[in-house]
Amino acid sequence: MKQSRQETLIYLAAWVVLFAAPLLSLYVRTVNDPTLIFNWAEVFIVWRKFALFLALFLVHNYLLAPLLVYKYRRVVYFSIVAVVIALFTVYQCTSRPERPDRRPPHERLERPDNPDRPELPGIPENLEFPGDPDFDERPLPPRFEEGHRPPLIIGEHDILAIVVLILMFGVNVGVKGYFRSRHDRQRLSELEHENLEQQLEYLRYQINPHFFMNTLNNIHALVDIDPVKAKDTIVELSKMMRFVLYEGNKQGVPLSREFDFIRHYVALMQLRFTDKVKISLDLPQMAPDRQIPPLILITFIENAFKHGVSYKHDSFITIKAVVEAGRLQFECRNTKAEQPNQEKGGVGLRNVRQRLDLLFDDNYTLRIQDEAEIYSVELEIPLT
């Protein structure tokens, strides 16, 4: 997996600041103290130490960290890092500059009282000098021969350098892991969005044939009852087909267009029924400039005409929509026929529930009341 540009910029900015720090520090010191001279040698000494850390960082960033973050080879990663830290520790401890040879202070033995020695003002009486006959010098500790060093001992600066190296590796893994997780979240979101689009497309392809099947059945019935009304029905159907073909596959359509589609559908249905069926349609004449998923309401209206019309008794269908605070409140109520249509299917209501879940998750309300004589649907959804 390629390193992201943002991650690279973060590393570059951090190292630029780090290498610029000695320059800035020395500049501030020379400004505050005119007796000091800007000495590039001091800067180069610090930069040499930083260069070692930079080289180790590059090795870790491009070779070692991917083993842990991308390939999940934990054993290999920690084993190699442990070896790198051990080698760095050995180098740090063996590359310290030689200190000048310093003998420890002589330890003197008190001389016996010497009455002939003159008293010197301000000098302690028991202070001994070389050459004094009473001067007794204990043997000095043995010095190391040229080219030999004391046994390997880790000093404060060595410990600090090792801790800095470990922290640098840890921060590098943390930053790389953050960008890896962010990339995974983005990819997951893209996959979920693609899956959502595929599911919605599948549901739309199911709803459209289902809708046309019901509409053509209505036209077929009108041809036998009233051929003139059948012609008007075909005109209304052409208007609805234009909406379904050009708007039905979009994610959202203007609310006014959806309301017009419902008006055409209800007008088509009214051509088929007599005055015994009371149809009430209450939609806002001036719909706000908001969008709604296409064909999300027509399924409930289809269901009302399909199962709520009685040919023996008076029946009604009430359709109402209100827009308040950026949300659509839709209501559809109808009487129930004595012998409801027993055709197999139910694709429309099942699909509209799935679409609502996919589109709005928990941000919608659907209440369906199936009583003895009345069937009602109340839906509230957000508008975009």
C-alpha positions in Angstrom: 0.0 0.0 0.0 1.4 3.3 -1.0 2.1 6.0 1.6 -0.4 8.8 1.5 0.7 12.3 0.5 -0.6 13.7 3.8 1.5 11.2 5.8 4.6 12.1 3.8 4.0 15.9 4.4 3.7 15.3 8.1 7.0 13.5 8.3 8.7 16.1 6.1 7.4 19.0 8.2 8.5 17.3 11.4 12.1 16.7 10.2 12.4 20.2 8.7 11.4 21.7 12.1 13.8 19.3 13.8 16.8 20.2 11.6 15.9 23.9 11.8 15.9 23.9 15.6 19.7 24.1 16.1 20.0 27.0 13.7 17.2 28.9 15.4 18.7 28.1 18.9 22.1 29.3 18.0 20.8 32.4 16.3 18.8 33.4 19.4 21.9 32.9 21.6 24.1 35.0 19.4 21.5 37.8 19.3 21.1 37.8 23.1 24.8 37.6 23.7 27.0 39.8 21.4 30.1 38.1 22.6 29.1 34.8 20.9 29.8 34.1 17.3 27.6 32.0 15.0 29.5 28.8 14.7 28.4 26.4 12.0 30.6 23.7 13.5 28.1 23.4 16.4 25.2 23.1 14.0 26.9 20.4 12.0 27.7 18.4 15.2 24.0 18.4 16.0 23.0 17.6 12.4 25.3 14.6 12.3 23.4 13.1 15.3 20.0 14.0 13.7 21.2 12.4 10.4 21.6 9.0 12.1 18.1 9.2 13.5 16.8 10.3 10.1 18.4 7.3 8.4 16.9 4.9 11.0 13.5 6.6 10.5 13.6 6.1 6.8 14.5 2.4 7.2 11.7 1.9 9.7 9.1 3.9 7.8 9.6 2.2 4.4 10.8 -1.3 5.4 9.9 -2.2 9.0 6.7 -0.4 9.8 4.8 -1.8 6.7 5.5 -5.3 8.1 3.4 -4.5 11.2 0.8 -2.1 9.8 0.0 -3.6 6.4 1.2 -7.2 6.5 0.6 -7.9 10.2 3.9 -9.8 10.6 4.3 -8.9 14.3 7.0 -11.4 15.2 9.3 -10.4 12.2 8.8 -6.7 12.9 9.6 -6.8 16.7 12.5 -9.1 16.1 14.1 -6.8 13.5 13.4 -3.7 15.6 15.0 -5.3 18.7 18.1 -6.0 16.6 18.2 -2.5 15.3 17.9 -1.0 18.8 20.6 -3.4 20.1 23.0 -2.3 17.3 22.1 1.3 17.9 22.9 0.9 21.6 26.3 -0.7 20.9 27.1 2.1 18.4 26.0 4.8 20.8 28.1 3.5 23.7 31.2 2.8 21.7 31.2 6.0 19.7 31.5 8.4 22.6 34.5 10.8 22.4 37.6 10.1 24.5 37.7 12.1 27.7 41.1 13.6 28.8 43.0 11.5 31.3 42.4 12.8 34.7 44.1 11.6 37.8 42.0 11.5 41.0 43.1 14.0 43.7 45.9 12.8 45.9 44.9 11.5 49.2 47.3 12.8 51.9 48.3 11.3 55.2 48.6 13.6 58.1 52.2 14.2 58.9 53.4 14.2 62.5 53.8 17.5 64.2 56.9 19.4 62.9 57.6 22.3 65.1 60.3 23.6 62.6 57.8 24.1 59.8 56.8 27.7 59.4 53.3 28.8 59.8 51.8 30.3 56.7 48.8 32.5 57.1 45.6 31.4 55.3 47.0 27.9 54.5 45.7 24.9 56.5 48.3 23.4 58.9 47.8 19.9 57.6 48.3 20.7 53.8 51.2 18.7 52.3 53.4 19.6 49.4 55.5 17.4 47.1 59.1 17.3 48.2 58.2 17.6 51.8 60.1 14.9 53.7 57.0 14.2 55.7 54.9 14.0 52.5 53.3 10.6 52.1 51.6 9.9 48.8 49.4 6.9 48.5 49.9 4.9 45.2 47.8 6.2 42.3 45.2 4.0 40.6 46.6 2.3 37.5 46.0 4.2 34.2 44.6 2.6 31.1 47.0 2.1 28.3 46.7 4.0 25.1 43.8 2.8 22.9 42.1 0.9 25.7 38.7 2.1 27.2 36.8 1.2 30.3 34.2 -1.6 30.1 31.0 -0.7 28.2 28.8 1.4 30.4 25.5 3.2 29.2 25.5 6.8 30.2 22.7 9.3 30.5 23.0 10.5 27.0 23.0 6.9 25.7 19.8 6.1 27.5 18.2 9.3 26.3 19.1 8.5 22.7 17.7 4.9 22.9 14.4 6.3 24.4 14.2 8.8 21.6 14.7 6.1 19.0 12.0 3.9 20.5 9.6 6.8 20.7 10.4 7.7 17.1 9.5 4.2 16.0 6.4 4.2 18.1 5.2 7.5 16.7 5.9 6.3 13.2 3.8 3.2 13.7 1.0 5.3 15.3 0.9 7.7 12.4 1.0 5.0 9.8 -1.7 3.0 11.6 -3.9 6.1 11.8 -3.7 6.7 8.0 -4.2 3.0 7.4 -7.4 2.9 9.5 -8.6 6.1 7.9 -8.1 4.6 4.5 -9.9 1.4 5.6 -12.9 3.5 6.9 -13.0 5.4 3.6 -12.9 2.2 1.6 -15.6 0.7 3.8 -17.8 3.7 3.3 -17.3 3.5 -0.5 -18.2 -0.2 -0.4 -21.3 0.5 1.7 -22.3 3.3 -0.7 -21.8 1.0 -3.7 -23.8 -1.7 -2.0 -26.5 0.7 -1.1 -26.7 1.9 -4.7 -26.9 -1.7 -6.0 -29.7 -2.5 -3.6 -31.7 0.6 -4.4 -31.2 0.0 -8.1 -32.5 -3.6 -7.6 -35.5 -2.4 -5.7 -36.3 0.3 -8.3 -36.2 -2.3 -11.0 -38.7 -4.3 -9.0 -41.0 -1.4 -8.3 -41.3 -0.1 -11.8 -42.6 -3.3 -13.4 -44.9 -3.8 -10.4 -46.4 -0.4 -10.9 -46.9 -0.8 -14.7 -48.5 -4.1 -14.2 -51.2 -2.6 -11.9 -51.7 0.3 -14.2 -52.1 -1.8 -17.3 -54.6 -3.9 -15.5 -56.6 -0.8 -14.8 -56.4 0.3 -18.5 -57.5 -3.2 -19.6 -60.6 -2.9 -17.3 -61.4 0.6 -18.7 -61.3 -0.6 -22.3 -64.3 -2.8 -21.6 -66.1 -0.3 -19.4 -65.5 3.0 -21.2 -63.2 3.2 -24.3 -63.2 7.0 -24.1 -61.9 7.0 -20.6 -59.4 4.3 -21.6 -57.9 6.8 -24.1 -57.6 9.5 -21.4 -56.0 6.9 -19.2 -53.4 6.2 -21.8 -52.6 9.9 -21.9 -52.2 10.0 -18.1 -50.1 6.9 -18.3 -47.7 8.4 -20.8 -47.1 11.3 -18.4 -46.3 8.9 -15.6 -44.1 6.8 -17.8 -42.1 9.9 -18.7 -41.6 10.5 -15.0 -40.6 6.9 -14.3 -38.2 6.7 -17.2 -36.4 10.0 -16.7 -36.7 10.5 -12.9 -37.2 7.1 -11.4 -33.5 6.1 -11.5 -32.3 9.2 -9.7 -31.5 9.4 -6.1 -33.8 12.3 -5.5 -36.4 14.3 -7.5 -38.0 17.6 -6.7 -41.0 17.3 -4.3 -43.2 19.1 -6.8 -42.5 16.5 -9.5 -43.4 13.7 -7.1 -46.6 15.4 -6.2 -47.5 15.9 -9.9 -46.9 12.2 -10.5 -49.3 11.3 -7.6 -51.9 13.6 -9.1 -51.7 12.0 -12.5 -52.0 8.5 -10.9 -55.0 9.5 -8.8 -56.6 11.1 -11.9 -56.1 7.9 -13.8 -57.7 5.9 -11.0 -60.7 8.2 -10.7 -61.6 7.4 -14.4 -62.2 3.8 -13.3 -64.4 4.2 -10.3 -67.9 5.6 -9.7 -69.0 8.2 -7.2 -69.3 5.5 -4.6 -65.6 5.8 -4.1 -64.7 9.0 -2.4 -61.2 10.0 -3.2 -59.6 12.9 -1.3 -56.2 14.2 -2.4 -54.6 17.0 -0.3 -51.2 17.9 -1.6 -49.4 21.3 -1.2 -49.9 23.4 -4.4 -46.6 25.2 -3.7 -44.1 22.5 -2.7 -40.8 23.7 -1.2 -37.6 23.3 -3.1 -36.7 20.0 -1.5 -36.0 16.5 -2.9 -37.5 13.2 -2.2 -36.6 9.6 -3.3 -38.7 8.9 -6.4 -41.7 6.6 -6.2 -41.4 6.3 -2.4 -45.1 7.2 -1.8 -46.8 5.7 -4.8 -46.7 2.2 -3.3 -48.9 3.1 -0.4 -51.4 4.8 -2.8 -51.4 1.8 -5.1 -52.1 -0.5 -2.1 -55.0 1.8 -1.1 -56.7 1.5 -4.6 -55.9 -2.2 -4.9 -57.3 -3.3 -1.5 -59.5 -0.4 -0.3 -62.2 -0.1 -3.0 -65.5 -1.9 -2.5 -67.9 -2.4 -5.4 -70.8 -3.1 -3.1 -70.6 -0.4 -0.5 -69.4 3.2 -0.2 -65.6 3.4 0.3 -63.1 6.2 0.6 -59.4 6.9 0.0 -57.8 9.8 1.7 -54.3 11.0 0.8 -52.7 13.9 2.5 -49.1 15.3 2.7 -47.7 18.2 4.8 -44.2 19.6 4.8 -43.0 21.0 8.1 -39.5 21.8 9.3 -37.8 20.0 6.4 -39.8 16.8 6.9 -42.6 15.3 4.9 -45.6 13.9 6.8 -47.6 11.6 4.6 -50.9 9.9 5.4 -53.0 7.5 3.4 -56.2 6.0 4.8 -58.7 3.8 3.0 -61.6 1.4 3.7 -61.1 -2.3 3.4 -63.0 -4.3 0.9 -65.0 -7.3 2.1 -62.9 -9.7 -0.1 -59.5 -8.1 -0.6 -57.5 -9.1 -3.6 -55.7 -12.3 -2.8 -53.1 -12.1 -5.5 -49.7 -13.2 -4.6 -47.0 -10.6 -4.3 -46.6 -7.9 -1.7 -43.5 -6.8 -3.5 -44.4 -3.1 -3.3 -44.7 -2.8 0.5 -41.8 -5.0 1.2 -39.5 -3.1 -1.1 -40.6 0.3 0.2 -39.7 -0.8 3.7 -36.2 -1.9 2.5 -35.8 1.4 0.6 -36.7 3.4 3.7 -34.2 1.4 5.8 -31.4 1.9 3.3 -32.1 5.6 2.7 -32.9 6.9 6.1 -31.8 4.2 8.6 -33.5 5.3 11.9 -34.4 8.8 10.7 -37.9 8.0 9.6 -41.2 6.9 11.0 -43.6 4.4 9.4 -46.8 3.5 11.2 -49.3 1.0 9.6 -52.6 0.3 11.3 -54.6 -2.6 9.9 -58.0 -2.3 11.7 -61.2 -4.2 11.0 -62.6 -1.7 8.5 -59.9 0.9 7.9 -56.3 0.6 6.8 -54.0 3.6 7.4 -50.4 4.5 6.8 -48.5 7.3 8.4 -45.0 8.1 7.1 -42.6 10.8 8.1 -39.3 11.2 6.3 -36.6 13.9 6.0 -36.3 16.0 2.9 -33.0 16.9 1.3 
